Every structure is written in C-alpha cells, then in structure tokens.
C-alpha cells in the first residue's frame, strides 16, 4: 500500500511539474509575440535649455488602448527627466514624450521603456552641448482679408527652429519693407499676438478693431525667444480691389541674340479672359508679345517680352505692366552680356505639405557656365534674399544642385520632414561664383 501511495505521489508531482512548465512556456511564447520598439528622437535638446522631445513607438501583439506608465517604466533616464503617466497605442503605434530639465548634462543616454509589461530594446536620448542649436523664426504669408475701415483678423504661420514648447513672443510693426523703422499702433485700433510655440510652430494674429480707411500695406516681424523674424507684408484691401503682380524673370537673355524673356503674372479681382495689355519704360528694341490677346486664367498669366539682338546688356528695373486698367509695381528685365555668366532660378515644381516627407525641384538656367559645374542652395529668411541663414539641419532638409549641362541644371530641396506649419522659405542658387535670383519654397497646409 505504501508503495502504491508513493507511486501516486510521484505521478502527481510529475504532472504538476509539466503543468507549470507548460504554462510557463505558454506565457513565454505569448511574450515573444509582443514587442515594443522606440524610434529615433524627433527633436534636439541642449544642456542649459532643456525641453520636451518625442520618440515614435511601434508595437506588435499589444491591443489598442491606453497603458499606465510609472517611474519604473523608463530605465536609465538621467535625473529629473519626466514623462506622462500613460501612453496610448493605436494601430501598433504611439508617441512617447519626455521632458528634459535644463540641468541634465550633455551626453547620450541609452534608455528602455516598458509598456504592458513588455520592455523595449535600448533607445537613445541625446542632450547637446549648450549653445549647439541655432534658433530661427520665420513668418509666412498673410491668411485672411482685411477690408478698409472694417474689423477682422489676419493670421500668419510662424515656423521656428530649436525653440522650446510653451515659449511665446510678440508682433512688431514697421513702416518700411526692410523692417527697420519700428512703431507701436494704438491698441484701440489693432493688436498683435503670438500663440505659444508648439513643436516649432506658432501663429501670429493681428486683430483689427478698425482697419485704416484707405487700402494700404503694413509690415510686421515676430520676436520670439530673442530671435527676430523676417519681414512680412500685412495688406489692407479696398472693396473689390484689383491688383497685378509681375514675378521674377524666368529665363536668361543674352545680348546679341533675338530672344523672348518670360515673367509669371498673378492677379486679383480680374476676371479670366483675353485682355489688351501694355508695358511702360521698356528699353528700345523690347516689346510685349500678344499685346491684344493676353490671357488670364484662374488669376494667372505669362508675360513675354520680345528682346531684339540689338538691345545692349543691362538691367532695366522700372518696367511696369498694365492690364484691365491696373498697373503693376516695377519689375526687372535683365540682359546679360555676351560671355557674361548668369544663373536664373525658376519656379517651384512639385508640392510639399506641412509635416510630410518629399522633394520639390526648381529649374536652373545658366549662361556661359561650363558643363559639369555644380553649386549649392542657400537659404534666406526674407523674400529679397539678403538675410542668409545656415543650412537647415540635414536630418530635416537637404538641398542639392545637379551639375550644369548645356546651361541647365536642377535644384532639389528634399524634406526628410517638412516643418509642421504651412509657410514660405526662400532660396538662391550659387554656381561658379554667381548668385541667382530668389525663389520661394512653399509649404502647404497639411490635409
């Protein structure tokens, strides 16, 4: 009997062992199908300033939902780093954000994150040395129409670089397009505000309690965290105001050759159709083509000036264009000398939206520059191309110029990640010692 009981006890113990082993293996297998991975830091932070930085999180085998995080959820973090008390996972994706205090020392920190009892492989938090980040502030074009004598709002997208979340600023008003003569308008007529910076984006708002009684142009700049932006135009429109604007010459004209110079034309308040047009202050030997059948379609047209071979080299900067009894501001016709080098940058080809990845290109036309010559794209804060800034961080934007081939090339601006707010950047191309005209890089609002 004792022998029989011993056999039963041994069998029970063996059964229990294999049951526990099987459950343990099942749990291990379940965990093996669940993963948490944390991607690359999406924003730079430096010692002495601190700030919030985010990391993309991808998972497998973890259901959609919100999961609690505790102090033990993040391993190896430097002292003082904080993070929210939960993380949301949807479609196997989430975002993990940490706040780095200014006191954290320069260096790299290899961290691990635990979500739903699943620990990630190491990911890296990098804190740069103090003063490493170049701060910039760029103001985009006006949105919203302000009519004479009326109340209303005009807004401007603001794109920043390396400015912490939560920082605010101010709108400054100027009497001149260069942004040198600052003044303060009465707050009984208008006020200017800037929203808090969030992921290097903000909005400047000008609120008119009563706009000026006549159509006019005003100028603003935005001041954030010690950085003064480019100048932007604030337009007060008359009721039903018409306008015509002639853009930069889009091709190179060389003296001694019969050629046609092309200019983009944009209008407001002018219906689509064919018009009789004219141009004033043209040099002798230059005339408007299609004088009596100039076409406007969707507020866009193309002006062609026929340039005779007899016209000498030179710059003619006081030409105006008239259509539907509306005259443009002066624009410039440039005729290069025979053998003279020139570089012309055409309009943007392709689109890029805020926060997206992609490329836009610009045709480059040269004169008297050897095949194989290459160059560089330079960035500016203003539409005149006078205030050059350092090239954007290469982990966000890269820009290249293809080698010149028979006086043609292509400039490409590649966005690894476009700014999160719509706006305008400005570029010029530098090839063989020659600096091109300015062109706008337009970033459209995200859909």
C-alpha positions as CSV (number, residue, x, y, z in Angstrom):
1,X,0.0,0.0,0.0
2,X,2.8,2.4,0.9
3,X,4.5,1.6,-2.4
4,X,1.3,2.3,-4.3
5,X,0.8,5.7,-2.5
6,X,4.4,6.6,-3.3
7,X,3.8,5.9,-7.0
8,X,0.6,8.1,-6.9
9,X,2.5,11.0,-5.2
10,X,5.4,10.8,-7.6
11,X,2.9,10.8,-10.6
12,X,1.1,13.8,-9.1
13,X,4.4,15.7,-8.7
14,X,5.5,14.9,-12.3
15,X,2.1,16.0,-13.6
16,X,2.3,19.3,-11.6
17,X,5.8,19.9,-12.9
18,X,4.8,19.5,-16.5
19,X,1.7,21.6,-16.0
20,X,3.7,24.5,-14.5
21,X,6.3,24.1,-17.3
22,X,3.7,24.2,-20.0
23,X,2.1,27.3,-18.5
24,X,5.4,29.0,-18.2
25,X,6.3,28.1,-21.8
26,X,2.9,29.4,-22.9
27,X,3.5,32.7,-21.1
28,X,7.0,33.0,-22.6
29,X,5.6,32.3,-26.1
30,X,2.9,34.9,-25.5
31,X,5.5,37.5,-24.5
32,X,7.6,36.5,-27.5
33,X,4.8,37.6,-29.8
34,X,4.6,41.0,-28.1
35,X,7.2,43.7,-28.8
36,X,7.8,47.4,-28.0
37,X,10.3,49.4,-30.0
38,X,11.2,53.1,-29.5
39,X,12.5,55.0,-32.5
40,X,14.8,57.9,-33.1
41,X,14.5,61.2,-31.1
42,X,12.4,63.6,-33.1
43,X,13.7,66.9,-31.8
44,X,17.1,68.2,-30.5
45,X,17.5,69.4,-26.9
46,X,20.6,71.1,-25.3
47,X,22.0,71.5,-21.9
48,X,21.0,74.7,-20.2
49,X,17.8,75.0,-22.1
50,X,16.1,71.6,-21.8
51,X,12.7,71.0,-23.4
52,X,10.4,68.2,-24.5
53,X,11.4,65.6,-27.0
54,X,9.3,62.8,-28.6
55,X,10.0,59.3,-29.7
56,X,7.9,57.2,-32.1
57,X,6.8,53.9,-30.6
58,X,5.8,50.8,-32.5
59,X,4.4,47.6,-31.1
60,X,3.3,44.1,-32.0
61,X,0.8,42.0,-30.2
62,X,-0.4,44.8,-27.9
63,X,-4.0,45.8,-28.2
64,X,-5.1,49.4,-28.8
65,X,-5.6,51.2,-25.6
66,X,-4.1,53.5,-23.0
67,X,-1.5,51.9,-20.8
68,X,-0.2,53.3,-17.5
69,X,3.4,54.4,-17.0
70,X,5.2,54.6,-13.7
71,X,8.6,55.8,-12.7
72,X,9.8,52.2,-13.2
73,X,8.6,52.2,-16.8
74,X,11.6,54.2,-18.0
75,X,15.0,52.7,-17.2
76,X,18.4,54.5,-17.2
77,X,17.0,58.0,-17.6
78,X,19.0,60.9,-16.2
79,X,17.8,62.5,-13.0
80,X,15.0,65.0,-13.4
81,X,13.6,63.6,-16.7
82,X,9.8,63.3,-16.5
83,X,7.1,61.8,-18.7
84,X,3.3,61.4,-18.8
85,X,1.5,58.8,-16.6
86,X,0.3,56.8,-19.6
87,X,0.8,56.1,-23.3
88,X,-1.8,55.5,-25.9
89,X,-1.3,52.7,-28.5
90,X,-3.4,52.7,-31.7
91,X,-2.8,50.6,-34.7
92,X,0.5,49.4,-33.2
93,X,1.8,53.0,-33.0
94,X,2.2,55.6,-30.2
95,X,4.3,58.5,-29.1
96,X,6.5,58.7,-26.0
97,X,7.4,62.2,-24.8
98,X,9.9,63.1,-22.2
99,X,10.7,66.5,-20.6
100,X,14.4,67.1,-20.1
101,X,15.3,69.7,-17.5
102,X,18.0,72.3,-18.2
103,X,20.3,70.8,-15.6
104,X,20.7,67.5,-17.5
105,X,24.3,67.2,-18.6
106,X,25.4,67.0,-22.3
107,X,25.7,63.4,-23.4
108,X,23.9,60.3,-24.7
109,X,21.6,58.2,-22.6
110,X,20.6,54.7,-23.6
111,X,17.1,54.1,-22.2
112,X,14.5,51.3,-22.1
113,X,10.7,51.7,-22.0
114,X,8.3,49.2,-20.5
115,X,4.7,49.1,-21.8
116,X,2.1,46.5,-20.8
117,X,5.0,44.5,-19.0
118,X,7.0,44.4,-22.3
119,X,10.4,46.1,-22.2
120,X,11.8,47.7,-25.4
121,X,15.4,47.4,-26.7
122,X,17.6,50.3,-25.9
123,X,16.9,53.7,-27.5
124,X,18.9,56.8,-27.2
125,X,18.3,60.3,-25.7
126,X,20.9,62.8,-26.8
127,X,21.5,66.1,-25.0
128,X,23.6,68.5,-26.9
129,X,26.2,70.9,-25.5
130,X,24.9,74.3,-24.5
131,X,24.8,76.7,-27.5
132,X,24.7,73.9,-30.1
133,X,21.3,74.7,-31.5
134,X,20.7,77.7,-33.9
135,X,17.4,79.3,-33.3
136,X,15.4,80.7,-36.2
137,X,11.9,82.3,-36.6
138,X,10.2,82.6,-40.0
139,X,6.8,84.3,-40.7
140,X,4.8,83.1,-43.6
141,X,2.2,84.9,-45.8
142,X,-1.0,86.5,-44.6
143,X,-4.2,84.5,-44.3
144,X,-7.5,86.4,-44.1
145,X,-8.5,89.5,-45.9
146,X,-8.8,92.8,-44.1
147,X,-11.0,95.4,-45.8
148,X,-10.7,99.1,-45.3
149,X,-12.5,100.5,-42.3
150,X,-13.6,97.1,-41.1
151,X,-12.8,94.9,-38.2
152,X,-11.3,91.4,-38.6
153,X,-8.3,89.1,-38.1
154,X,-5.2,88.4,-40.2
155,X,-3.1,85.4,-39.3
156,X,0.4,84.4,-40.2
157,X,2.0,81.0,-39.8
158,X,5.2,81.0,-37.8
159,X,7.9,78.4,-38.3
160,X,10.6,78.2,-35.6
161,X,13.7,76.0,-35.2
162,X,15.1,74.9,-31.8
163,X,12.7,76.9,-29.7
164,X,11.1,75.2,-26.7
165,X,7.4,74.4,-26.5
166,X,5.4,76.9,-24.5
167,X,7.5,80.0,-25.4
168,X,5.6,83.0,-26.7
169,X,6.6,86.2,-28.4
170,X,5.3,89.5,-29.8
171,X,4.3,91.0,-33.1
172,X,6.3,94.2,-34.0
173,X,5.1,96.7,-36.5
174,X,7.2,98.7,-39.1
175,X,6.6,101.5,-41.5
176,X,9.1,100.1,-44.1
177,X,9.5,96.9,-46.1
178,X,13.1,96.5,-44.7
179,X,11.7,96.2,-41.2
180,X,14.0,98.9,-39.7
181,X,11.6,101.6,-38.5
182,X,9.5,100.1,-35.7
183,X,6.4,101.7,-34.3
184,X,3.5,100.8,-31.9
185,X,0.0,101.3,-33.3
186,X,-2.8,102.3,-30.9
187,X,-4.3,99.2,-29.3
188,X,-7.7,100.9,-29.7
189,X,-7.3,100.2,-33.5
190,X,-5.3,97.0,-33.7
191,X,-3.4,94.4,-31.6
192,X,-0.9,91.7,-32.4
193,X,-0.4,88.4,-30.6
194,X,1.7,85.2,-31.0
195,X,0.5,81.8,-29.8
196,X,2.6,79.5,-27.7
197,X,5.2,77.7,-29.7
198,X,4.3,74.0,-30.1
199,X,6.7,71.7,-32.0
200,X,8.4,74.7,-33.5
201,X,5.2,76.1,-34.9
202,X,3.0,79.1,-33.8
203,X,0.5,81.6,-35.2
204,X,0.8,85.4,-35.3
205,X,-2.5,87.2,-35.2
206,X,-3.2,90.8,-36.0
207,X,-6.7,91.8,-34.7
208,X,-8.2,95.0,-36.3
209,X,-10.8,96.7,-34.2
210,X,-11.0,99.2,-37.1
211,X,-8.8,98.9,-40.1
212,X,-7.4,102.0,-41.9
213,X,-9.9,103.9,-44.0
214,X,-7.8,103.5,-47.2
215,X,-6.2,100.5,-48.8
216,X,-2.5,100.3,-47.7
217,X,0.4,98.0,-46.8
218,X,1.8,97.5,-43.4
219,X,4.8,95.4,-42.3
220,X,5.3,93.1,-39.3
221,X,8.0,90.9,-37.8
222,X,7.7,88.4,-34.9
223,X,10.1,88.3,-32.0
224,X,10.4,85.0,-30.1
225,X,13.0,83.9,-27.6
226,X,15.4,86.6,-28.6
227,X,15.1,85.9,-32.3
228,X,13.6,88.5,-34.7
229,X,11.9,87.0,-37.8
230,X,11.9,88.1,-41.4
231,X,9.6,90.9,-42.5
232,X,6.1,90.0,-43.8
233,X,3.5,92.2,-45.5
234,X,0.1,92.9,-44.0
235,X,-2.3,94.1,-46.7
236,X,-5.4,96.2,-46.1
237,X,-7.6,95.8,-49.2
238,X,-10.2,98.1,-50.7
239,X,-13.6,96.7,-51.6
240,X,-13.2,95.0,-54.9
241,X,-9.6,95.9,-55.2
242,X,-7.8,94.7,-58.4
243,X,-4.1,94.0,-58.5
244,X,-1.5,92.7,-60.8
245,X,2.0,91.4,-59.9
246,X,4.8,90.5,-62.2
247,X,7.3,88.0,-60.9
248,X,11.0,87.4,-61.5
249,X,12.3,86.8,-65.0
250,X,12.3,83.0,-65.5
251,X,14.9,82.7,-68.2
252,X,18.3,84.1,-69.2
253,X,18.5,86.6,-72.0
254,X,21.9,87.2,-73.6
255,X,22.7,90.4,-75.7
256,X,23.3,89.8,-79.4
257,X,20.6,87.2,-79.8
258,X,16.9,87.6,-80.5
259,X,15.2,86.0,-77.5
260,X,11.9,86.2,-75.5
261,X,12.0,87.0,-71.8
262,X,9.3,85.3,-69.7
263,X,7.7,86.5,-66.5
264,X,4.9,85.0,-64.3
265,X,1.9,87.2,-63.7
266,X,-0.6,86.9,-60.9
267,X,-3.8,89.0,-60.4
268,X,-6.6,89.5,-58.0
269,X,-10.1,90.8,-58.9
270,X,-9.5,90.4,-62.6
271,X,-11.8,88.0,-64.4
272,X,-10.4,85.3,-66.6
273,X,-10.3,86.1,-70.3
274,X,-8.3,87.9,-73.1
275,X,-7.1,91.5,-72.5
276,X,-5.4,94.3,-74.2
277,X,-2.2,95.0,-72.3
278,X,0.7,97.4,-72.3
279,X,4.1,97.8,-70.7
280,X,5.8,101.1,-69.8
281,X,9.5,102.0,-69.6
282,X,10.7,99.3,-72.0
283,X,14.1,99.8,-73.4
284,X,14.3,100.4,-77.2
285,X,14.1,97.1,-79.1
286,X,11.9,95.4,-76.5
287,X,8.2,94.9,-77.0
288,X,5.3,92.9,-75.5
289,X,4.2,89.9,-77.4
290,X,0.4,89.2,-77.6
291,X,-0.5,92.8,-76.8
292,X,-4.2,92.4,-77.7
293,X,-4.8,88.8,-76.6
294,X,-3.1,88.4,-73.2
295,X,-4.8,85.6,-71.3
296,X,-5.7,85.5,-67.6
297,X,-6.9,82.1,-66.3
298,X,-7.5,81.5,-62.5
299,X,-5.6,84.7,-61.7
300,X,-2.5,83.6,-63.6
301,X,-0.9,84.7,-66.8
302,X,2.5,84.7,-68.5
303,X,4.1,87.9,-69.8
304,X,6.5,87.5,-72.8
305,X,8.8,90.4,-73.8
306,X,10.5,90.0,-77.2
307,X,14.1,91.3,-76.9
308,X,15.9,92.3,-80.2
309,X,19.5,91.3,-80.6
310,X,20.4,94.9,-80.8
311,X,19.5,95.6,-77.2
312,X,22.7,96.0,-75.1
313,X,23.4,94.2,-71.9
314,X,22.0,95.8,-68.8
315,X,19.4,95.7,-66.0
316,X,16.1,97.5,-66.5
317,X,14.3,97.7,-63.2
318,X,11.5,100.3,-63.7
319,X,9.3,98.4,-66.2
320,X,5.5,98.3,-65.3
321,X,2.7,96.2,-66.8
322,X,-0.9,97.3,-67.2
323,X,-4.0,95.0,-67.7
324,X,-7.6,95.9,-67.2
325,X,-6.6,99.5,-66.2
326,X,-4.5,98.1,-63.3
327,X,-0.7,98.7,-63.3
328,X,1.8,96.5,-61.6
329,X,4.7,97.5,-59.4
330,X,8.0,97.9,-61.3
331,X,9.8,94.7,-62.3
332,X,13.2,93.9,-63.7
333,X,14.4,92.8,-67.1
334,X,18.0,91.5,-67.1
335,X,20.0,91.2,-70.3
336,X,23.4,89.5,-69.8
337,X,26.4,90.5,-71.8
338,X,27.9,88.1,-74.4
339,X,30.2,85.8,-72.5
340,X,28.9,87.0,-69.1
341,X,27.9,84.4,-66.6
342,X,24.4,84.3,-65.1
343,X,22.3,82.0,-63.1
344,X,18.5,82.1,-63.1
345,X,16.3,80.0,-60.7
346,X,12.8,79.1,-61.9
347,X,9.6,78.5,-60.0
348,X,9.0,75.5,-57.7
349,X,7.9,72.3,-59.3
350,X,6.0,69.9,-57.1
351,X,4.3,70.4,-53.7
352,X,5.2,69.6,-50.1
353,X,2.8,69.7,-47.2
354,X,3.5,70.5,-43.5
355,X,5.0,67.6,-41.6
356,X,5.4,65.5,-44.8
357,X,8.3,63.8,-46.5
358,X,9.1,64.6,-50.1
359,X,11.0,66.8,-52.6
360,X,10.4,69.9,-54.7
361,X,12.6,71.0,-57.6
362,X,13.5,74.2,-59.3
363,X,14.8,74.6,-62.9
364,X,18.1,76.4,-63.1
365,X,19.1,78.2,-66.3
366,X,22.7,79.4,-66.7
367,X,24.7,81.4,-69.3
368,X,28.3,80.9,-70.1
369,X,28.9,78.3,-67.3
370,X,30.9,75.2,-68.2
371,X,29.3,71.7,-68.3
372,X,29.9,69.8,-65.1
373,X,29.9,72.9,-62.8
374,X,27.9,72.4,-59.7
375,X,26.8,74.6,-56.8
376,X,24.8,75.0,-53.7
377,X,21.4,76.0,-52.4
378,X,21.4,78.9,-49.9
379,X,18.6,79.7,-47.5
380,X,17.2,83.1,-46.5
381,X,14.6,84.5,-44.1
382,X,13.4,87.2,-46.5
383,X,11.9,87.4,-50.0
384,X,14.7,89.8,-51.1
385,X,17.4,87.2,-50.3
386,X,19.5,89.5,-48.1
387,X,19.4,87.7,-44.8
388,X,21.1,84.3,-45.3
389,X,20.8,81.7,-42.6
390,X,22.7,78.5,-42.0
391,X,21.5,75.4,-44.0
392,X,18.7,73.6,-42.1
393,X,19.7,70.5,-40.1
394,X,20.5,67.7,-42.6
395,X,18.2,65.3,-40.6
396,X,15.3,67.6,-41.6
397,X,16.1,69.2,-45.0
398,X,18.8,68.6,-47.6
399,X,19.4,70.7,-50.8
400,X,21.4,69.9,-53.9
401,X,22.2,71.3,-57.3
402,X,22.9,69.0,-60.2
403,X,25.9,69.5,-62.4
404,X,25.3,72.1,-65.2
405,X,24.7,70.5,-68.6
406,X,24.4,72.8,-71.6
407,X,23.4,75.8,-69.4
408,X,20.7,73.9,-67.5
409,X,20.6,72.3,-64.0
410,X,18.1,71.3,-61.3
411,X,18.0,72.5,-57.7
412,X,16.3,70.0,-55.4
413,X,15.1,70.6,-51.8
414,X,14.5,67.3,-50.1
415,X,12.4,67.3,-46.9
416,X,13.1,64.4,-44.6
417,X,10.4,66.0,-42.6
418,X,8.8,69.3,-43.5
419,X,8.0,72.0,-40.9
420,X,4.8,71.2,-39.0
421,X,3.2,74.5,-40.0
422,X,2.5,75.8,-43.5
423,X,4.7,78.7,-44.7
424,X,7.3,80.0,-47.1
425,X,11.1,79.6,-47.2
426,X,13.4,81.4,-49.6
427,X,16.4,80.1,-51.5
428,X,19.0,81.2,-54.0
429,X,21.5,79.1,-56.0
430,X,25.2,79.8,-56.1
431,X,27.1,78.4,-59.1
432,X,30.6,79.2,-60.3
433,X,30.7,82.4,-58.3
434,X,27.3,83.6,-59.5
435,X,24.3,84.1,-57.1
436,X,20.9,83.6,-58.6
437,X,17.6,85.4,-58.1
438,X,15.4,84.5,-55.0
439,X,12.7,81.9,-55.2
440,X,10.0,80.9,-52.7
441,X,9.7,77.3,-51.3
442,X,6.1,77.0,-50.4
443,X,4.9,74.5,-47.7
444,X,1.2,73.8,-48.0
445,X,-1.1,73.2,-45.0
446,X,-1.5,69.5,-44.0
447,X,-4.7,68.0,-45.4
